[in-house]
């Protein structure tokens, strides 16, 4: 499950989203046939990404800082360095991680 999440996280984190400090933005994308719905909210130096996959059956919450991504996916803890996230070909510029890391 964690290996699957790592793949899904890369896709999720590469999805473009623009947020302001005052409000959360909502969005969705599909990666390898799975639809992800999410909100992204800036809380100080941390971008909080909350959402679900598989028609709301699999919740996730990620906290993205300049250096690390921590949180949970389907109730399981996840943690990885921002530098380990690899871009997906043909994506739009400025992912949620890029907007925190720069």
N, C-alpha and C positions, 0 to 999 in steps of 0.2 A: 504494500500500500504506500509506503513512504517513497519507494522508487517511482511509482505512478505519480505521486504528488510532486516530486521534483520535476518531472516532465511537464505536468500541468502548471506548476508554479512558474516555470520559465515562460510558458505561453501567457499566463495571466499577467506576469510582471512586465511582459513586453507589450501588452495591450496599452494603447495610448489613453491617457486620462489627464484632464486638467482640473485642478482643484484650487479653491481659494481657502484662505485660513478661516473664513467665517462659516462656510457651509460644505456639506458633503455632496459630491457628484455621483450620480448613478450611471451604470452602464452595463453592457453585456457583450460577450463575444463567444464564438464557438471555436473549439480547438479539438481536432481529431474526433469530431462528431459529438462532443460534449459541450453543452451550453453552460457558461458561467455568468451568473448575475452578481453584481457587486456594487458597493459604494466605496468611495475613497474620500477620506477626510484628513486634512493636515492638522496635527495637534502639536504645535511647537515645532521641534526638529524631527518629529516622527510622522510618517504618513501611515494611517490606519486603513487597511483594506479589508472590508467585511463582505461576505457573500455566501453563495451556495452553488453547488453543481448538481447535476443529475436531477433536474426539476425540483430543486429545493431539498433534496434528501441528504446531501453531503455539505454541511456548513464548513466555512473556513474563516479565519481571521489572521491577518498578517500585519506585523508592525515593522515598517521599513525605516531604517536609519541610513546614514551615509555609508556605513560599513557592513551592516548585518540585516538579515531578515529573520524574524522569529515569529512564532505564533502556533496555530494549530490547523489541521485539516482533518475533518471527520473525527474530531476528538483526540487526535494524536499530535504530539508536539513535533514541530519542525524548526530547524535552525540552519542557516547557511550564510556564507559571506556574499555580499553584493558582487564582489569580483568574480564569483563562481557562476553568476547568471550569464548565459550566453544568448546573444540576440538571435531572433528568428528571422530568416530571410524574408524579404518582401513585407516587412512590417513598417508601420508609420513611425516617424521619429518621436522621441521623448516618451519613454515609458514612465510609470510611476516611480520606479527605482531611479531612473536617470534624473528625474526632477528633484529627488531628494539628494542624490549623490553629487549634484553639481551646485 
